[in-house]
Amino acid sequence: MRLTDGSVVDVWADSLAGDSDADDGRDYEFGCLMDIDPDAQGEFEITARTPSNPRRVVAIVARFPRAAVHEIL
């Protein structure tokens, strides 16, 4: 993505939230599908879980304020 200061940031992730339409006011949140011990999941921001495996979750790995992002490349 290109930030408003002109710098480019590469983020490798499995999911992106906050880009649904022009009126979406959320920050851009990037998530990765991971296996995390259920006892340690409280240390992460979990956004999704798989019903068949309590260890498999989507955790936020990067968040950028909408105002800082010029475009998603």
C-alpha positions in Angstrom: 0.0 0.0 0.0 1.1 3.6 -0.5 0.9 5.8 2.5 0.0 9.5 2.4 3.7 10.4 2.9 4.6 8.6 -0.3 6.2 5.5 1.3 5.2 2.1 0.2 4.6 -0.8 2.7 4.3 -4.4 1.7 2.2 -6.5 4.0 1.8 -10.2 3.6 -1.5 -11.4 5.1 -4.4 -13.8 4.5 -7.1 -11.1 4.9 -7.8 -7.4 4.7 -10.6 -5.6 6.4 -11.6 -2.0 6.0 -11.6 -1.9 2.2 -15.3 -2.8 1.5 -16.3 0.5 -0.1 -15.5 4.2 -0.1 -17.7 4.8 2.9 -16.0 2.2 5.0 -14.5 4.2 7.9 -12.6 1.4 9.6 -8.8 1.3 9.8 -7.1 -1.2 7.4 -6.6 -4.4 9.3 -4.5 -7.3 8.0 -4.9 -10.7 9.4 -3.1 -14.1 9.2 -4.5 -17.6 9.6 -2.5 -19.2 12.4 -2.5 -22.0 14.9 -2.3 -20.5 18.4 -2.7 -22.4 21.6 -6.1 -21.5 23.1 -4.4 -20.5 26.4 -2.3 -17.9 24.5 -5.0 -16.5 22.3 -5.8 -13.7 24.8 -2.5 -12.1 23.8 -3.7 -11.6 20.2 -6.5 -9.7 18.6 -8.5 -12.6 17.1 -11.1 -11.8 14.4 -12.2 -15.2 13.3 -12.1 -18.9 14.5 -12.5 -22.2 12.7 -15.3 -24.2 14.2 -13.5 -27.5 13.8 -10.2 -26.6 15.3 -10.0 -24.3 18.4 -6.3 -23.6 17.7 -6.9 -22.2 14.1 -7.7 -18.5 14.2 -7.3 -15.3 12.2 -5.2 -12.8 14.2 -4.5 -9.1 13.3 -0.9 -8.7 12.4 -1.0 -5.1 11.1 -3.3 -2.1 11.4 -3.0 1.2 9.5 -5.2 4.3 10.2 -7.3 5.1 7.2 -6.0 8.7 7.2 -2.5 7.4 6.7 -3.2 5.3 3.6 -3.3 6.9 0.2 -4.1 3.7 -1.8 -4.0 -0.1 -1.6 -1.8 -1.4 -4.5 
